[in-house]
Amino acid sequence: MKSKIYLLIPTIILLVNQSFAQSTKGLTGVRDTSYSMTSAYLGTLKTHINAKMVSEIMPKTVEAKKDIIYAKIGKRSLILDAFYPKKKNKNLSPAVIIIHGGGWRTGNKNQHIALAQRLANLGYVCFLPEYRLSTEALFPAALHDLKASIRWVRANAKMYQIDSNKIATLGFSAGGQLSALLGSTAHLSDFEGSEGNRNYSSKVNAVIDIDGILAFIHPESGEGDDSKKTSAATNWFGYSKTENPQLWEKGSALTHAGKNSPPTLFLNSSVDRMHAGREDYLTKLAPFKIYTEIHNFPDSPHSFCLFEPWFTPTVQYVDAFLKKVFRG
């Protein structure tokens, strides 16, 4: 990318061209395991000593299939897990694609097994996809992967008794950011990628964003501080926000929000920077009367949705929102 820098020398302004190459130093090829349920729990206990882990208990009403291949990139297989009601219903069920967090660099799909179990017990068909993190591929690879997972769900809707017009994305932290971005870009072909089932739509019918930012370059955002170490977003984009602000804006749901955005639920902790751009996003959707809903959890940590006492109300808010937007 070429940018222009103005150097002021007494009364003379010189125009200098400077080229920035995309950095690939973050592409280590080694999985980053620094963010896990255990590390998140230990971090949460430092400020919230009453936090409790949520047990993964498979309800008798739910079945699961693990490690299903939903797309391939060369020899690389991308997999997901499915959790769905055991009993076959007369009516088709909504689907929820649950996207894990971890700063686009760490974390894994197992982060939300308990959530998928609970939602499947309520009648939803839930999918936990993996996606390529910034140790493996730069933006927009993760977006391409997740759009492929949506297309796979539509391609297999009959098998799982899914209503293809009722597909929601739900994400936490980086997953929340991706959930909102998926919802805002379904009408933009250059975000699709070339992975599987291209004859199906990647449209999202509802978005649930749990503490995921809506804008990277924003007064409320804490992303892009590389003063002590390379930030998570810089590793993901391969450019700092000063080197390529256009790319950072392209990766922000706020940039694309508007008449094509789906109904959106925001569940937020008390960490304000984790919902940067939310109010501006709501303002952009308001003229089109797109339904939005916000629930803030006072005095809660960033990882609130993973632990009690916040996990159960999170499930309740998600269920109530999806019933409201998918009714009839």
Buried (B, 14 or more C-beta within 10 A) or exposed (E): EEBEEEEEEEEEEEEEEEEBEEBEEBBEEEEBEEBBBEBBBEBBBEEBEEBBBBEEEBBEBBBBEEEBEBBEBEEEEBBBBBBBBEEEEEEBBBBBBBBBBBBBBBBBBBBBBBBBBBBBBBBBBBBBBBBBBBBBBBBBBBBBBBBBBBBBBBBBBEEBBBBBEBBBBBBBBBBBBBBBBBBBBBEEEEBBBEBBBEEBBBBBBBBBBBBBBBBBBBEBBBBBBEEEEEBBBBBBBBBBBEBBBEBBBBBBBBBBBBEBBBBBBBBBBEBEEBBBBBEBBBEBBEEEEBEBBBBEBEEBBBBBBBBBEBBEBBBEBBBEBBEEBBEE
